[in-house]
Amino acid sequence: MANQKNENRNKNGEDGGLRAQVSPVVVRRLPRYHRYLGELLREGIYRISSAELSKMMEVNASQIRQDLNCFGGFGQQGYGYNVKFLYGKIGEVLGTEDGFRAVIVGAGNLGRALAASHMFERRGIERIAMFDSNPAIIGKTVSDLPVLDVSELEAFCAREKPEIAVLTVPKEAAYDVSVRLAEAGVRGIWNFANMELKLDEYPDLYILNVHLGDSLMVLSYGIRSRMK
Protein backbone atom coordinates (compact mmCIF):
# COMPACT_ATOMS: atom_id res chain seq x y z
CA MET A 1 0.00 0.00 0.00
CA ALA A 2 2.63 2.52 1.09
CA ASN A 3 4.89 1.63 -1.84
CA GLN A 4 2.09 1.41 -4.40
CA LYS A 5 3.17 3.14 -7.61
CA ASN A 6 0.84 5.34 -9.58
CA GLU A 7 -0.73 3.32 -12.36
CA ASN A 8 -1.91 4.47 -15.73
CA ARG A 9 -5.59 5.09 -16.20
CA ASN A 10 -7.46 1.91 -17.00
CA LYS A 11 -9.87 1.46 -19.87
CA ASN A 12 -12.68 3.09 -17.90
CA GLY A 13 -10.63 6.18 -17.12
CA GLU A 14 -9.92 5.48 -13.45
CA ASP A 15 -6.56 6.42 -12.07
CA GLY A 16 -5.07 3.75 -9.82
CA GLY A 17 -2.60 6.12 -8.14
CA LEU A 18 -2.75 6.43 -4.35
CA ARG A 19 -1.64 9.68 -2.81
CA ALA A 20 0.66 9.33 0.15
CA GLN A 21 -0.89 11.82 2.55
CA VAL A 22 -4.60 11.56 3.28
CA SER A 23 -6.55 13.39 5.95
CA PRO A 24 -7.56 11.16 8.89
CA VAL A 25 -11.06 12.58 8.50
CA VAL A 26 -11.23 11.16 4.97
CA VAL A 27 -9.79 7.83 6.08
CA ARG A 28 -12.55 7.50 8.69
CA ARG A 29 -15.14 7.82 5.92
CA LEU A 30 -13.59 5.21 3.65
CA PRO A 31 -14.99 2.11 5.41
CA ARG A 32 -18.49 3.46 4.81
CA TYR A 33 -17.79 3.89 1.10
CA HIS A 34 -16.36 0.37 1.04
CA ARG A 35 -19.47 -1.05 2.73
CA TYR A 36 -21.92 0.65 0.38
CA LEU A 37 -19.92 -0.32 -2.70
CA GLY A 38 -19.90 -3.91 -1.47
CA GLU A 39 -23.69 -3.78 -1.20
CA LEU A 40 -23.91 -2.50 -4.79
CA LEU A 41 -21.76 -5.37 -6.03
CA ARG A 42 -23.96 -7.90 -4.25
CA GLU A 43 -26.94 -6.33 -6.01
CA GLY A 44 -25.21 -6.65 -9.38
CA ILE A 45 -24.65 -2.91 -9.85
CA TYR A 46 -21.27 -2.18 -11.47
CA ARG A 47 -21.50 1.49 -12.36
CA ILE A 48 -22.68 4.44 -10.27
CA SER A 49 -22.45 8.22 -10.44
CA SER A 50 -21.42 10.44 -7.55
CA ALA A 51 -24.98 11.82 -7.50
CA GLU A 52 -26.46 8.32 -7.16
CA LEU A 53 -23.96 7.37 -4.48
CA SER A 54 -24.70 10.66 -2.72
CA LYS A 55 -28.41 9.86 -2.57
CA MET A 56 -27.75 6.33 -1.36
CA MET A 57 -25.31 7.37 1.39
CA GLU A 58 -26.86 10.75 2.23
CA VAL A 59 -23.50 12.43 1.68
CA ASN A 60 -22.96 15.51 -0.48
CA ALA A 61 -21.84 14.50 -3.99
CA SER A 62 -19.02 17.06 -4.00
CA GLN A 63 -17.77 15.60 -0.70
CA ILE A 64 -17.69 12.14 -2.28
CA ARG A 65 -15.70 13.42 -5.25
CA GLN A 66 -13.27 15.28 -2.97
CA ASP A 67 -12.76 12.22 -0.78
CA LEU A 68 -12.14 9.85 -3.66
CA ASN A 69 -9.89 12.33 -5.46
CA CYS A 70 -7.49 12.08 -2.51
CA PHE A 71 -6.47 8.73 -4.00
CA GLY A 72 -6.58 9.61 -7.68
CA GLY A 73 -9.24 10.23 -10.31
CA PHE A 74 -11.36 7.14 -9.86
CA GLY A 75 -14.32 8.50 -11.80
CA GLN A 76 -14.85 9.55 -15.39
CA GLN A 77 -17.24 12.25 -16.50
CA GLY A 78 -20.23 10.74 -18.26
CA TYR A 79 -19.40 7.29 -16.95
CA GLY A 80 -19.32 7.60 -13.18
CA TYR A 81 -17.49 5.09 -11.03
CA ASN A 82 -16.64 1.50 -11.81
CA VAL A 83 -18.00 -0.02 -8.60
CA LYS A 84 -15.84 -3.15 -8.62
CA PHE A 85 -12.67 -1.22 -9.36
CA LEU A 86 -13.39 1.42 -6.73
CA TYR A 87 -14.36 -1.20 -4.13
CA GLY A 88 -11.05 -2.96 -4.72
CA LYS A 89 -9.02 0.24 -4.59
CA ILE A 90 -10.57 1.44 -1.34
CA GLY A 91 -10.02 -2.03 0.09
CA GLU A 92 -6.39 -1.75 -0.97
CA VAL A 93 -6.06 1.62 0.75
CA LEU A 94 -7.65 0.19 3.90
CA GLY A 95 -5.41 -2.89 3.89
CA THR A 96 -8.10 -5.51 3.35
CA GLU A 97 -5.85 -7.31 0.86
CA ASP A 98 -2.77 -7.27 3.09
CA GLY A 99 -3.60 -10.49 4.90
CA PHE A 100 -3.30 -9.09 8.42
CA ARG A 101 -3.64 -11.51 11.33
CA ALA A 102 -5.14 -10.72 14.73
CA VAL A 103 -5.08 -12.01 18.28
CA ILE A 104 -7.70 -11.20 20.91
CA VAL A 105 -6.32 -10.55 24.38
CA GLY A 106 -9.06 -11.05 26.95
CA ALA A 107 -11.58 -13.88 26.70
CA GLY A 108 -14.38 -12.32 28.74
CA ASN A 109 -17.83 -11.48 27.43
CA LEU A 110 -16.68 -8.76 25.03
CA GLY A 111 -13.71 -10.74 23.79
CA ARG A 112 -15.93 -13.73 23.11
CA ALA A 113 -18.48 -11.61 21.29
CA LEU A 114 -15.78 -10.15 19.05
CA ALA A 115 -14.30 -13.60 18.45
CA ALA A 116 -17.70 -14.83 17.27
CA SER A 117 -18.11 -11.96 14.81
CA HIS A 118 -17.58 -12.45 11.08
CA MET A 119 -16.37 -8.87 10.66
CA PHE A 120 -12.70 -9.85 10.72
CA GLU A 121 -12.71 -12.24 7.80
CA ARG A 122 -15.08 -10.00 5.84
CA ARG A 123 -12.43 -7.30 6.06
CA GLY A 124 -9.49 -9.50 5.20
CA ILE A 125 -8.25 -10.06 8.76
CA GLU A 126 -7.64 -13.56 10.09
CA ARG A 127 -8.25 -14.28 13.79
CA ILE A 128 -5.65 -16.76 15.01
CA ALA A 129 -5.85 -17.00 18.82
CA MET A 130 -7.20 -15.64 22.10
CA PHE A 131 -5.34 -15.05 25.34
CA ASP A 132 -6.50 -14.94 28.94
CA SER A 133 -5.20 -15.38 32.48
CA ASN A 134 -8.17 -17.38 33.78
CA PRO A 135 -7.19 -21.05 34.27
CA ALA A 136 -10.85 -22.06 33.85
CA ILE A 137 -10.84 -21.03 30.20
CA ILE A 138 -7.21 -21.52 29.16
CA GLY A 139 -6.94 -24.52 26.86
CA LYS A 140 -10.52 -24.28 25.66
CA THR A 141 -11.78 -23.13 22.27
CA VAL A 142 -13.93 -20.06 21.68
CA SER A 143 -15.42 -19.60 18.21
CA ASP A 144 -12.80 -21.96 16.76
CA LEU A 145 -9.99 -20.01 18.43
CA PRO A 146 -7.67 -21.61 20.97
CA VAL A 147 -7.53 -19.77 24.29
CA LEU A 148 -3.90 -19.59 25.37
CA ASP A 149 -2.28 -18.48 28.60
CA VAL A 150 -1.37 -14.80 28.41
CA SER A 151 2.08 -15.78 29.70
CA GLU A 152 2.64 -17.27 26.24
CA LEU A 153 1.88 -13.98 24.47
CA GLU A 154 5.43 -12.97 23.56
CA ALA A 155 6.45 -16.43 22.38
CA PHE A 156 3.31 -16.77 20.28
CA CYS A 157 3.78 -13.35 18.67
CA ALA A 158 7.42 -14.09 17.90
CA ARG A 159 6.36 -17.31 16.19
CA GLU A 160 3.15 -16.29 14.40
CA LYS A 161 3.81 -12.54 13.96
CA PRO A 162 0.26 -11.14 14.19
CA GLU A 163 -0.01 -7.51 13.13
CA ILE A 164 -3.15 -6.70 15.15
CA ALA A 165 -4.15 -7.19 18.78
CA VAL A 166 -7.71 -6.71 19.98
CA LEU A 167 -7.55 -5.63 23.61
CA THR A 168 -10.50 -6.48 25.88
CA VAL A 169 -8.69 -6.75 29.20
CA PRO A 170 -9.62 -4.73 32.32
CA LYS A 171 -8.34 -1.18 32.05
CA GLU A 172 -5.95 -1.73 34.97
CA ALA A 173 -4.04 -4.25 32.84
CA ALA A 174 -4.32 -2.47 29.49
CA TYR A 175 -1.09 -0.48 29.57
CA ASP A 176 1.16 -3.34 30.65
CA VAL A 177 -0.37 -5.74 28.13
CA SER A 178 -0.04 -3.14 25.37
CA VAL A 179 3.64 -2.63 26.11
CA ARG A 180 4.13 -6.39 25.92
CA LEU A 181 2.34 -6.46 22.58
CA ALA A 182 4.39 -3.57 21.22
CA GLU A 183 7.62 -5.22 22.34
CA ALA A 184 6.45 -8.45 20.69
CA GLY A 185 6.12 -6.73 17.33
CA VAL A 186 2.38 -6.11 17.04
CA ARG A 187 1.76 -3.14 14.73
CA GLY A 188 -1.75 -2.09 15.78
CA ILE A 189 -4.00 -2.32 18.84
CA TRP A 190 -7.79 -2.14 18.74
CA ASN A 191 -8.39 -1.05 22.31
CA PHE A 192 -11.70 -1.83 24.07
CA ALA A 193 -10.25 -1.53 27.58
CA ASN A 194 -12.34 1.55 28.47
CA MET A 195 -9.33 3.83 28.79
CA GLU A 196 -7.49 6.20 26.48
CA LEU A 197 -4.40 4.19 25.66
CA LYS A 198 -1.35 6.09 24.41
CA LEU A 199 2.15 4.72 23.98
CA ASP A 200 4.33 7.55 22.69
CA GLU A 201 7.43 5.46 23.23
CA TYR A 202 6.34 3.21 20.35
CA PRO A 203 5.85 5.61 17.41
CA ASP A 204 5.34 2.78 14.91
CA LEU A 205 2.44 1.34 16.90
CA TYR A 206 -1.03 2.45 15.79
CA ILE A 207 -3.69 2.45 18.54
CA LEU A 208 -7.40 2.86 17.94
CA ASN A 209 -9.26 3.52 21.19
CA VAL A 210 -12.90 2.42 21.13
CA HIS A 211 -15.32 3.71 23.76
CA LEU A 212 -18.65 1.92 23.45
CA GLY A 213 -20.11 4.07 26.23
CA ASP A 214 -19.53 7.19 24.13
CA SER A 215 -21.69 5.79 21.34
CA LEU A 216 -24.40 4.93 23.83
CA MET A 217 -24.39 8.49 25.15
CA VAL A 218 -24.67 9.87 21.61
CA LEU A 219 -27.66 7.59 21.11
CA SER A 220 -29.20 8.88 24.35
CA TYR A 221 -28.70 12.45 23.15
CA GLY A 222 -30.36 11.64 19.84
CA ILE A 223 -33.40 10.20 21.59
CA ARG A 224 -33.62 13.09 24.03
CA SER A 225 -33.33 15.74 21.30
CA ARG A 226 -36.28 14.22 19.46
CA MET A 227 -38.47 14.13 22.57
CA LYS A 228 -38.53 17.91 22.97
ZINORDA-V900207 format. One record per residue. N is the residue number from 1. RES is the residue in three letters. PSI is psi in whole degrees, -180 to 180 (999 if undefined). D_FIRST is the distance of its C-alpha to the first C-alpha in whole Angstrom. Layout:
n:N res:RES psi:PSI d_first:D_FIRST
n:N res:RES psi:PSI d_first:D_FIRST
This chain:
n:1 res:MET psi:-54 d_first:0
n:2 res:ALA psi:-31 d_first:4
n:3 res:ASN psi:16 d_first:5
n:4 res:GLN psi:127 d_first:5
n:5 res:LYS psi:151 d_first:9
n:6 res:ASN psi:131 d_first:11
n:7 res:GLU psi:162 d_first:13
n:8 res:ASN psi:158 d_first:16
n:9 res:ARG psi:142 d_first:18
n:10 res:ASN psi:-176 d_first:19
n:11 res:LYS psi:-21 d_first:22
n:12 res:ASN psi:-1 d_first:22
n:13 res:GLY psi:5 d_first:21
n:14 res:GLU psi:146 d_first:18
n:15 res:ASP psi:122 d_first:15
n:16 res:GLY psi:-1 d_first:12
n:17 res:GLY psi:142 d_first:11
n:18 res:LEU psi:122 d_first:8
n:19 res:ARG psi:143 d_first:10
n:20 res:ALA psi:-44 d_first:9
n:21 res:GLN psi:120 d_first:12
n:22 res:VAL psi:137 d_first:13
n:23 res:SER psi:136 d_first:16
n:24 res:PRO psi:-29 d_first:16
n:25 res:VAL psi:-41 d_first:19
n:26 res:VAL psi:-44 d_first:17
n:27 res:VAL psi:-38 d_first:14
n:28 res:ARG psi:-23 d_first:17
n:29 res:ARG psi:-20 d_first:18
n:30 res:LEU psi:-41 d_first:15
n:31 res:PRO psi:-32 d_first:16
n:32 res:ARG psi:-43 d_first:19
n:33 res:TYR psi:-46 d_first:18
n:34 res:HIS psi:-42 d_first:16
n:35 res:ARG psi:-46 d_first:20
n:36 res:TYR psi:-39 d_first:22
n:37 res:LEU psi:-37 d_first:20
n:38 res:GLY psi:-39 d_first:20
n:39 res:GLU psi:-39 d_first:24
n:40 res:LEU psi:-42 d_first:25
n:41 res:LEU psi:-41 d_first:23
n:42 res:ARG psi:-24 d_first:26
n:43 res:GLU psi:1 d_first:28
n:44 res:GLY psi:23 d_first:28
n:45 res:ILE psi:122 d_first:27
n:46 res:TYR psi:0 d_first:24
n:47 res:ARG psi:137 d_first:25
n:48 res:ILE psi:145 d_first:25
n:49 res:SER psi:164 d_first:26
n:50 res:SER psi:-33 d_first:25
n:51 res:ALA psi:-41 d_first:29
n:52 res:GLU psi:-41 d_first:29
n:53 res:LEU psi:-36 d_first:25
n:54 res:SER psi:-46 d_first:27
n:55 res:LYS psi:-40 d_first:30
n:56 res:MET psi:-42 d_first:28
n:57 res:MET psi:-10 d_first:26
n:58 res:GLU psi:46 d_first:29
n:59 res:VAL psi:140 d_first:27
n:60 res:ASN psi:134 d_first:28
n:61 res:ALA psi:-38 d_first:27
n:62 res:SER psi:-33 d_first:26
n:63 res:GLN psi:-41 d_first:24
n:64 res:ILE psi:-47 d_first:22
n:65 res:ARG psi:-42 d_first:21
n:66 res:GLN psi:-44 d_first:20
n:67 res:ASP psi:-50 d_first:18
n:68 res:LEU psi:-27 d_first:16
n:69 res:ASN psi:-15 d_first:17
n:70 res:CYS psi:-22 d_first:14
n:71 res:PHE psi:5 d_first:12
n:72 res:GLY psi:169 d_first:14
n:73 res:GLY psi:84 d_first:17
n:74 res:PHE psi:-22 d_first:17
n:75 res:GLY psi:168 d_first:20
n:76 res:GLN psi:129 d_first:23
n:77 res:GLN psi:132 d_first:27
n:78 res:GLY psi:-11 d_first:29
n:79 res:TYR psi:-41 d_first:27
n:80 res:GLY psi:-148 d_first:25
n:81 res:TYR psi:138 d_first:21
n:82 res:ASN psi:108 d_first:20
n:83 res:VAL psi:-46 d_first:20
n:84 res:LYS psi:-43 d_first:18
n:85 res:PHE psi:-46 d_first:16
n:86 res:LEU psi:-40 d_first:15
n:87 res:TYR psi:-45 d_first:15
n:88 res:GLY psi:-39 d_first:12
n:89 res:LYS psi:-42 d_first:10
n:90 res:ILE psi:-39 d_first:11
n:91 res:GLY psi:-38 d_first:10
n:92 res:GLU psi:-45 d_first:7
n:93 res:VAL psi:-40 d_first:6
n:94 res:LEU psi:-4 d_first:9
n:95 res:GLY psi:17 d_first:7
n:96 res:THR psi:-16 d_first:10
n:97 res:GLU psi:5 d_first:9
n:98 res:ASP psi:-7 d_first:8
n:99 res:GLY psi:37 d_first:12
n:100 res:PHE psi:151 d_first:13
n:101 res:ARG psi:147 d_first:17
n:102 res:ALA psi:146 d_first:19
n:103 res:VAL psi:152 d_first:22
n:104 res:ILE psi:120 d_first:25
n:105 res:VAL psi:109 d_first:27
n:106 res:GLY psi:110 d_first:31
n:107 res:ALA psi:34 d_first:32
n:108 res:GLY psi:-161 d_first:34
n:109 res:ASN psi:-47 d_first:35
n:110 res:LEU psi:-44 d_first:31
n:111 res:GLY psi:-41 d_first:29
n:112 res:ARG psi:-40 d_first:31
n:113 res:ALA psi:-43 d_first:30
n:114 res:LEU psi:-38 d_first:27
n:115 res:ALA psi:-32 d_first:27
n:116 res:ALA psi:-11 d_first:29
n:117 res:SER psi:147 d_first:26
n:118 res:HIS psi:2 d_first:24
n:119 res:MET psi:-28 d_first:21
n:120 res:PHE psi:-59 d_first:19
n:121 res:GLU psi:-34 d_first:19
n:122 res:ARG psi:-19 d_first:19
n:123 res:ARG psi:20 d_first:16
n:124 res:GLY psi:18 d_first:14
n:125 res:ILE psi:129 d_first:16
n:126 res:GLU psi:124 d_first:19
n:127 res:ARG psi:133 d_first:21
n:128 res:ILE psi:-20 d_first:23
n:129 res:ALA psi:161 d_first:26
n:130 res:MET psi:157 d_first:28
n:131 res:PHE psi:145 d_first:30
n:132 res:ASP psi:166 d_first:33
n:133 res:SER psi:-2 d_first:36
n:134 res:ASN psi:114 d_first:39
n:135 res:PRO psi:-25 d_first:41
n:136 res:ALA psi:-21 d_first:42
n:137 res:ILE psi:-19 d_first:38
n:138 res:ILE psi:133 d_first:37
n:139 res:GLY psi:-11 d_first:37
n:140 res:LYS psi:178 d_first:37
n:141 res:THR psi:133 d_first:34
n:142 res:VAL psi:117 d_first:33
n:143 res:SER psi:48 d_first:31
n:144 res:ASP psi:8 d_first:30
n:145 res:LEU psi:134 d_first:29
n:146 res:PRO psi:139 d_first:31
n:147 res:VAL psi:113 d_first:32
n:148 res:LEU psi:159 d_first:32
n:149 res:ASP psi:133 d_first:34
n:150 res:VAL psi:-19 d_first:32
n:151 res:SER psi:-18 d_first:34
n:152 res:GLU psi:5 d_first:32
n:153 res:LEU psi:-52 d_first:28
n:154 res:GLU psi:-45 d_first:27
n:155 res:ALA psi:-41 d_first:29
n:156 res:PHE psi:-46 d_first:27
n:157 res:CYS psi:-37 d_first:23
n:158 res:ALA psi:-34 d_first:24
n:159 res:ARG psi:-47 d_first:25
n:160 res:GLU psi:-20 d_first:22
n:161 res:LYS psi:55 d_first:19
n:162 res:PRO psi:143 d_first:18
n:163 res:GLU psi:-26 d_first:15
n:164 res:ILE psi:141 d_first:17
n:165 res:ALA psi:130 d_first:21
n:166 res:VAL psi:120 d_first:22
n:167 res:LEU psi:114 d_first:25
n:168 res:THR psi:31 d_first:29
n:169 res:VAL psi:164 d_first:31
n:170 res:PRO psi:148 d_first:34
n:171 res:LYS psi:-26 d_first:33
n:172 res:GLU psi:-27 d_first:36
n:173 res:ALA psi:-7 d_first:33
n:174 res:ALA psi:-46 d_first:30
n:175 res:TYR psi:-49 d_first:30
n:176 res:ASP psi:-43 d_first:31
n:177 res:VAL psi:-39 d_first:29
n:178 res:SER psi:-40 d_first:26
n:179 res:VAL psi:-42 d_first:26
n:180 res:ARG psi:-42 d_first:27
n:181 res:LEU psi:-43 d_first:24
n:182 res:ALA psi:-45 d_first:22
n:183 res:GLU psi:-29 d_first:24
n:184 res:ALA psi:-2 d_first:23
n:185 res:GLY psi:5 d_first:20
n:186 res:VAL psi:139 d_first:18
n:187 res:ARG psi:-21 d_first:15
n:188 res:GLY psi:144 d_first:16
n:189 res:ILE psi:126 d_first:19
n:190 res:TRP psi:102 d_first:20
n:191 res:ASN psi:114 d_first:24
n:192 res:PHE psi:20 d_first:27
n:193 res:ALA psi:12 d_first:29
n:194 res:ASN psi:40 d_first:31
n:195 res:MET psi:154 d_first:31
n:196 res:GLU psi:101 d_first:28
n:197 res:LEU psi:131 d_first:26
n:198 res:LYS psi:123 d_first:25
n:199 res:LEU psi:81 d_first:25
n:200 res:ASP psi:-23 d_first:24
n:201 res:GLU psi:-7 d_first:25
n:202 res:TYR psi:78 d_first:22
n:203 res:PRO psi:-21 d_first:19
n:204 res:ASP psi:-4 d_first:16
n:205 res:LEU psi:127 d_first:17
n:206 res:TYR psi:126 d_first:16
n:207 res:ILE psi:129 d_first:19
n:208 res:LEU psi:110 d_first:20
n:209 res:ASN psi:127 d_first:23
n:210 res:VAL psi:125 d_first:25
n:211 res:HIS psi:97 d_first:29
n:212 res:LEU psi:-34 d_first:30
n:213 res:GLY psi:-32 d_first:33
n:214 res:ASP psi:-43 d_first:32
n:215 res:SER psi:-38 d_first:31
n:216 res:LEU psi:-38 d_first:34
n:217 res:MET psi:-36 d_first:36
n:218 res:VAL psi:-40 d_first:34
n:219 res:LEU psi:-44 d_first:36
n:220 res:SER psi:-42 d_first:39
n:221 res:TYR psi:-44 d_first:39
n:222 res:GLY psi:-42 d_first:38
n:223 res:ILE psi:-47 d_first:41
n:224 res:ARG psi:-41 d_first:43
n:225 res:SER psi:-25 d_first:43
n:226 res:ARG psi:-4 d_first:44
n:227 res:MET psi:-6 d_first:47
n:228 res:LYS psi:999 d_first:48
